[in-house]
């Protein structure tokens, strides 16, 4: 992509009404545009990042044996009345309205839709287990939408639901899902800690995936000796429950959450299956959520410096940011050669071909945060100066070296 043609431009000043690091940097770097509090447009750079995060998630969900589907965002009130959640917590978090005399709401979660859907296709123990997931925008009437992508009123969400015959079968899948979540966050460049949290009405505990950062909104208690983490909401004593040592209190961002739902929703919909003995038994459910947009915000909160974003290679919008300096025709010709050669090799390149000063191009490259910066100028001869965004070291490489390096990172 030629940067002169890229839709969305960088901004020198931070938006006046943004207080979070992620929203400030993403808006300045041309990844998102704020429509209203907690509501954002993803510009081309931002969409490339969110797509890459979603594809990492999709790969690990498919590896679990889960199948992808897409449920509606617009929900009639009937299934929510069956579970009792139309009134509470529905009126607190759900956007509700009327259309042609009927009541509707925008989905902030999908248990009320997925349960009767799977019920249509599951009748006996031979039809179980089942695991299905979706990646879709959700809506929440958030009263404190002030943290950029971390607390949105409209946000991207992956929710996986599993259906089982026994608690033991649910536990086996739950353990596999926990491992898949750890792999997802590792690939996204986040050190996410499995953290015990309240299970609410469903179970004693749920498990959150928390990324420690001074900019987080949650508080967790951490014992790194035992690798045991708990959300502050369930902590009764500061000492570690396993080894007795004093735990560290940390700020963190929640990027994922998994629950054992038990029979809460299958009971509400009278969802049973026939056992091998021919008797009806309730289907047991699990729920597993990750917010790709929240993950994107968390990555920026963790990976940035005073100049801008530092994207991990796995989620960056482009692998290399090519800068051609000066108006010399020979320089521009070499830059175009590098651009086409790398694109041919499958390396996604953003080429800053704009007629700007070197200082402006360097500043934008740091702000946008693409992993590798390549500079073509009179000084670089036939080669290019390469620098990693996370480093201050530079060196001159040949085209052959560039192809080898950038296609194997």
C-alpha positions as CSV (number, residue, x, y, z in Angstrom):
1,X,0.0,0.0,0.0
2,X,1.3,3.4,-1.0
3,X,0.9,5.7,2.0
4,X,-0.1,8.6,-0.3
5,X,-3.3,6.6,-1.1
6,X,-4.0,5.3,2.4
7,X,-7.3,6.3,3.8
8,X,-6.8,7.9,7.2
9,X,-4.0,10.2,8.2
10,X,-1.8,10.7,11.3
11,X,-2.5,13.5,13.7
12,X,0.1,15.5,15.6
13,X,-2.2,16.2,18.6
14,X,-4.1,13.8,20.8
15,X,-7.9,13.9,20.7
16,X,-9.0,16.3,23.5
17,X,-11.7,13.9,24.8
18,X,-9.6,10.8,25.0
19,X,-7.9,9.9,28.2
20,X,-6.7,6.3,27.6
21,X,-3.4,5.5,26.0
22,X,-4.9,3.0,23.5
23,X,-7.5,5.4,22.1
24,X,-5.1,8.4,22.0
25,X,-2.4,6.5,20.1
26,X,-4.7,4.6,17.8
27,X,-6.6,7.8,16.9
28,X,-3.4,9.8,16.3
29,X,-1.8,7.0,14.2
30,X,-4.9,6.7,12.0
31,X,-6.2,3.3,13.1
32,X,-9.6,4.4,14.5
33,X,-11.9,7.3,14.5
34,X,-14.2,8.1,17.4
35,X,-17.9,8.5,16.5
36,X,-19.2,8.8,20.1
37,X,-18.1,7.6,23.6
38,X,-17.3,3.9,23.3
39,X,-18.1,3.8,19.5
40,X,-15.3,3.7,16.9
41,X,-14.8,3.4,13.2
42,X,-11.9,1.1,12.3
43,X,-9.9,2.8,9.5
44,X,-8.0,0.6,7.1
45,X,-4.9,0.3,9.4
46,X,-7.1,-0.6,12.4
47,X,-9.2,-3.1,10.4
48,X,-6.0,-4.9,9.3
49,X,-5.0,-5.3,13.0
50,X,-8.4,-6.5,14.2
51,X,-8.6,-9.0,11.3
52,X,-5.2,-10.4,12.2
53,X,-6.2,-10.8,15.9
54,X,-9.5,-12.4,14.9
55,X,-7.7,-14.9,12.6
56,X,-5.4,-15.9,15.4
57,X,-8.4,-16.6,17.6
58,X,-10.2,-18.4,14.7
59,X,-7.3,-20.7,14.1
60,X,-7.2,-21.8,17.8
61,X,-10.9,-22.2,18.0
62,X,-10.9,-24.4,14.9
63,X,-8.0,-26.4,16.4
64,X,-10.3,-27.1,19.4
65,X,-12.8,-28.7,17.0
66,X,-15.3,-25.8,17.4
67,X,-17.3,-24.7,14.3
68,X,-17.9,-21.1,13.4
69,X,-21.3,-19.6,12.9
70,X,-22.9,-16.1,13.0
71,X,-25.9,-15.2,15.2
72,X,-28.0,-12.1,14.9
73,X,-27.2,-8.9,16.9
74,X,-30.9,-8.0,17.0
75,X,-32.8,-10.2,19.5
76,X,-36.5,-10.5,20.2
77,X,-37.4,-10.3,23.8
78,X,-39.0,-13.7,24.1
79,X,-35.9,-15.9,24.7
80,X,-34.6,-13.3,27.2
81,X,-37.9,-13.5,29.1
82,X,-37.5,-17.3,29.4
83,X,-34.2,-16.9,31.2
84,X,-35.4,-13.9,33.3
85,X,-32.6,-11.7,32.0
86,X,-34.7,-9.2,29.9
87,X,-35.4,-7.3,33.1
88,X,-32.3,-7.9,35.1
89,X,-29.5,-7.4,34.1
90,X,-31.1,-6.6,30.7
91,X,-32.4,-3.1,31.6
92,X,-28.9,-2.3,33.0
93,X,-26.7,-3.3,30.1
94,X,-28.9,-4.0,27.1
95,X,-30.0,-1.4,24.5
96,X,-33.8,-2.2,24.3
97,X,-36.4,-0.7,22.0
98,X,-39.7,-1.4,20.1
99,X,-40.2,-2.0,16.4
100,X,-43.7,-2.5,14.9
101,X,-45.2,-3.2,18.3
102,X,-42.6,-5.8,19.4
103,X,-39.7,-5.5,21.9
104,X,-36.1,-6.0,20.8
105,X,-32.7,-5.7,22.2
106,X,-29.1,-5.6,20.9
107,X,-27.1,-8.6,21.9
108,X,-24.5,-8.1,24.6
109,X,-24.2,-11.9,25.0
110,X,-25.7,-14.8,23.2
111,X,-26.7,-17.6,25.6
112,X,-30.4,-16.9,24.9
113,X,-29.9,-17.4,21.2
114,X,-27.4,-20.2,21.0
115,X,-29.2,-22.5,23.5
116,X,-32.5,-22.9,21.6
117,X,-30.5,-23.1,18.4
118,X,-28.4,-26.1,19.5
119,X,-31.5,-27.6,21.1
120,X,-32.9,-28.1,17.6
121,X,-30.1,-30.4,16.6
122,X,-29.2,-32.2,19.8
123,X,-31.6,-35.0,20.9
124,X,-29.4,-37.9,22.3
125,X,-26.0,-38.5,23.9
126,X,-24.8,-39.4,20.4
127,X,-25.2,-35.7,19.3
128,X,-22.9,-34.5,22.0
129,X,-20.5,-32.8,22.7
130,X,-21.0,-29.7,20.5
131,X,-18.8,-26.6,20.3
132,X,-19.7,-23.6,18.2
133,X,-18.4,-20.0,18.2
134,X,-18.9,-16.7,16.5
135,X,-16.9,-13.5,16.1
136,X,-19.3,-10.6,16.0
137,X,-20.0,-7.1,17.2
138,X,-21.8,-6.8,20.5
139,X,-23.5,-3.9,22.2
140,X,-23.5,-2.9,25.9
141,X,-25.1,0.2,27.5
142,X,-21.8,1.0,29.2
143,X,-22.1,3.9,31.7
144,X,-18.3,4.5,31.8
145,X,-17.2,4.3,28.2
146,X,-14.0,6.3,28.7
147,X,-11.2,3.7,28.2
148,X,-11.1,3.6,24.4
149,X,-11.3,0.0,23.0
150,X,-11.2,-1.4,26.6
151,X,-14.7,-0.4,27.5
152,X,-16.9,0.1,24.4
153,X,-20.6,0.4,23.8
154,X,-20.0,-1.5,20.5
155,X,-17.2,-3.9,20.5
156,X,-15.8,-7.0,18.7
157,X,-16.4,-10.3,20.6
158,X,-15.6,-13.9,20.1
159,X,-17.9,-16.2,22.1
160,X,-17.6,-20.0,22.1
161,X,-20.3,-22.2,23.6
162,X,-19.8,-25.9,24.4
163,X,-22.5,-28.5,25.2
164,X,-21.8,-31.7,27.1
165,X,-23.4,-34.8,28.6
166,X,-21.4,-34.7,31.9
167,X,-19.4,-32.4,34.1
168,X,-16.4,-34.5,33.4
169,X,-16.7,-34.0,29.7
170,X,-17.1,-30.2,30.2
171,X,-14.0,-30.2,32.4
172,X,-11.9,-31.9,29.7
173,X,-13.0,-29.4,27.1
174,X,-12.6,-26.5,29.6
175,X,-9.0,-27.4,30.1
176,X,-8.3,-27.5,26.4
177,X,-10.0,-24.1,26.0
178,X,-7.8,-22.7,28.7
179,X,-4.7,-23.8,26.8
180,X,-6.0,-22.4,23.5
181,X,-6.6,-19.1,25.2
182,X,-3.1,-19.0,26.5
183,X,-1.8,-19.7,23.0
184,X,-3.9,-16.9,21.5
185,X,-2.6,-14.3,23.9
186,X,1.0,-15.4,23.5
187,X,0.6,-15.1,19.7
188,X,-0.8,-11.6,20.2
189,X,2.2,-10.5,22.3
190,X,0.4,-10.5,25.6
191,X,1.5,-12.1,28.9
192,X,-2.0,-13.0,30.1
193,X,-2.4,-14.6,33.5
194,X,-5.1,-17.1,34.2
195,X,-6.9,-15.5,37.1
196,X,-9.6,-16.9,39.4
197,X,-12.7,-14.6,39.5
198,X,-16.3,-14.8,40.7
199,X,-18.4,-17.3,38.9
200,X,-21.5,-15.3,39.6
201,X,-24.8,-17.3,39.3
202,X,-23.1,-20.1,37.3
203,X,-20.2,-21.6,39.4
204,X,-17.9,-20.9,42.3
205,X,-15.2,-19.5,40.0
206,X,-14.8,-18.3,36.5
207,X,-11.4,-17.7,35.0
208,X,-10.2,-14.4,33.6
209,X,-7.2,-13.8,31.4
210,X,-5.5,-10.6,32.9
211,X,-2.6,-8.6,31.4
212,X,-0.7,-6.8,34.1
213,X,-0.1,-3.1,33.3
214,X,-0.1,0.1,35.3
215,X,-2.9,1.3,33.0
216,X,-5.3,-1.5,33.8
217,X,-8.8,-1.0,35.3
218,X,-8.9,-4.3,37.2
219,X,-6.9,-5.3,40.3
220,X,-5.5,-8.7,40.8
221,X,-3.4,-10.4,43.5
222,X,-0.4,-12.3,42.2
223,X,1.8,-15.0,43.7
224,X,4.5,-15.5,41.0
225,X,6.1,-18.3,43.0
226,X,3.0,-20.4,42.7
227,X,1.8,-18.9,39.4
228,X,-1.6,-18.3,41.2
229,X,-3.7,-15.2,40.4
230,X,-7.0,-14.0,41.8
231,X,-9.2,-11.0,41.0
232,X,-9.5,-8.6,44.0
233,X,-13.3,-9.2,44.1
234,X,-12.8,-12.7,45.5
235,X,-9.7,-12.1,47.6
236,X,-10.3,-12.6,51.4
237,X,-6.7,-12.4,52.5
238,X,-3.5,-11.0,51.1
239,X,-1.5,-14.2,51.6
240,X,-1.3,-16.7,48.8
241,X,-3.7,-19.6,49.3
242,X,-1.2,-22.1,48.1
243,X,2.2,-21.1,49.7
244,X,1.1,-18.5,52.3
245,X,3.5,-15.8,51.0
246,X,2.3,-12.2,50.6
247,X,0.9,-11.6,47.2
248,X,1.6,-8.6,44.9
249,X,-1.3,-6.3,44.1
250,X,-1.3,-5.4,40.4
251,X,-3.4,-3.4,38.0
252,X,-4.5,-5.4,34.9
253,X,-6.6,-5.5,31.8
254,X,-9.1,-8.4,31.4
255,X,-8.8,-9.7,27.8
256,X,-10.7,-13.0,28.1
257,X,-13.1,-14.8,30.4
258,X,-14.4,-18.4,30.6
259,X,-17.3,-19.9,32.6
260,X,-18.8,-23.2,33.4
261,X,-22.5,-22.4,32.9
262,X,-23.8,-25.7,34.1
263,X,-27.5,-26.2,33.4
264,X,-28.5,-22.5,34.0
265,X,-29.7,-22.0,30.4
266,X,-30.5,-25.6,29.4
267,X,-33.0,-25.6,32.4
268,X,-34.5,-22.4,31.2
269,X,-35.2,-23.8,27.7
270,X,-35.9,-27.3,29.0
271,X,-33.0,-28.5,26.9
272,X,-32.4,-32.2,27.6
273,X,-30.9,-35.2,25.8
274,X,-31.6,-38.9,25.9
275,X,-28.9,-40.9,27.7
276,X,-27.8,-44.4,26.6
277,X,-30.4,-45.8,28.9
278,X,-33.1,-43.7,27.2
279,X,-33.8,-41.3,30.1
280,X,-33.7,-37.5,29.7
281,X,-30.9,-35.5,31.3
282,X,-30.0,-31.8,31.2
283,X,-27.3,-30.6,28.8
284,X,-24.3,-29.0,30.5
285,X,-22.8,-25.9,29.0
286,X,-19.6,-23.8,29.0
287,X,-19.0,-20.3,27.7
288,X,-15.6,-18.8,26.6
289,X,-15.2,-15.2,25.6
290,X,-12.4,-13.0,24.1
291,X,-12.8,-9.4,22.9
292,X,-10.6,-8.9,19.8
293,X,-11.1,-5.1,20.1
294,X,-10.2,-5.2,23.7
295,X,-7.1,-7.3,22.9
296,X,-6.2,-4.6,20.3
297,X,-6.5,-1.9,22.9
298,X,-4.5,-4.0,25.5
299,X,-1.7,-4.6,23.0
300,X,-1.3,-0.8,22.6
301,X,-1.4,-0.2,26.3
302,X,1.4,-2.7,26.8
303,X,3.5,-2.1,23.6
304,X,4.2,1.6,23.2
305,X,6.8,4.2,24.0
306,X,6.8,8.0,24.0
307,X,6.9,8.0,20.2
308,X,4.0,5.7,19.5
309,X,2.8,2.2,19.1
310,X,5.1,-0.9,18.9
311,X,3.1,-3.7,17.2
312,X,4.1,-7.3,17.7
313,X,4.8,-8.8,14.2
314,X,1.9,-11.3,14.5
315,X,-0.7,-8.5,14.6
316,X,0.9,-5.6,12.9
317,X,-1.0,-4.1,9.9
318,X,2.1,-4.4,7.7
319,X,5.4,-6.2,8.2
320,X,7.6,-3.4,6.9
321,X,7.3,0.4,6.6
322,X,9.3,1.5,3.5
323,X,10.4,5.2,3.6
324,X,11.8,6.8,0.5
325,X,13.6,10.0,1.3
326,X,14.1,13.0,-1.0
327,X,12.8,13.6,-4.5
328,X,15.7,12.1,-6.4
329,X,14.3,9.9,-9.2
330,X,16.9,7.2,-8.7
331,X,15.9,6.9,-5.0
332,X,12.2,6.6,-5.9
333,X,13.0,4.0,-8.5
334,X,14.9,1.9,-6.0
335,X,12.1,2.3,-3.4
336,X,9.6,1.1,-6.0
337,X,11.8,-1.9,-6.8
338,X,12.0,-2.8,-3.1
339,X,8.3,-2.4,-2.7
340,X,7.3,-4.6,-5.6
341,X,9.9,-7.3,-4.8
342,X,8.9,-7.6,-1.2
343,X,5.2,-7.6,-2.1
344,X,5.9,-10.4,-4.6
345,X,7.5,-12.4,-1.8
346,X,4.4,-12.1,0.4
347,X,5.7,-9.3,2.7
348,X,3.0,-6.8,3.4
349,X,4.6,-3.3,2.9
350,X,3.4,0.2,3.6
351,X,5.4,2.5,1.4
352,X,5.7,6.1,2.5
353,X,5.9,7.7,-0.9
354,X,4.6,11.1,0.3
355,X,6.4,14.3,-0.4
356,X,7.3,15.1,3.2
357,X,10.5,15.7,5.1
358,X,12.6,12.8,6.5
359,X,11.7,14.0,10.0
360,X,8.0,13.8,9.4
361,X,8.2,10.4,7.8
362,X,10.3,9.1,10.7
363,X,7.8,10.5,13.3
364,X,4.9,8.9,11.5
365,X,6.7,5.6,11.2
366,X,7.3,5.6,15.0
367,X,3.7,6.6,15.7
368,X,2.2,3.9,13.5
369,X,4.6,1.3,14.9
370,X,5.1,-1.2,12.1
371,X,7.8,-3.8,13.2
372,X,10.4,-3.1,10.5
373,X,11.4,0.3,9.0
374,X,13.2,0.3,5.7
375,X,14.8,3.6,4.5
376,X,15.8,4.2,0.9
377,X,18.0,7.3,0.3
378,X,21.1,8.5,-1.5
379,X,23.2,7.3,1.4
380,X,21.9,3.7,1.3
381,X,23.1,3.0,-2.3
382,X,21.4,-0.1,-3.8
383,X,20.5,-1.3,-0.3
384,X,18.2,-0.1,2.4
385,X,18.6,0.9,6.1
386,X,16.7,-1.4,8.3
387,X,15.6,-0.8,11.9
388,X,13.2,-2.6,14.2
389,X,10.6,-0.5,15.8
390,X,11.6,-1.8,19.2
391,X,15.3,-1.0,18.7
392,X,17.5,2.0,18.0
393,X,20.1,0.0,16.0
394,X,20.3,0.4,12.2
395,X,22.2,-1.4,9.5
396,X,22.3,-1.5,5.7
397,X,21.0,-4.6,4.0
398,X,20.8,-5.9,0.5
399,X,17.6,-6.8,-1.3
400,X,18.5,-10.5,-0.9
401,X,19.0,-10.0,2.9
402,X,15.7,-8.1,3.1
403,X,13.8,-10.9,1.4
404,X,15.3,-13.5,3.7
405,X,14.8,-11.5,6.9
406,X,11.3,-10.2,6.3
407,X,9.9,-13.5,5.0
408,X,11.1,-15.5,8.0
409,X,10.1,-13.3,11.0
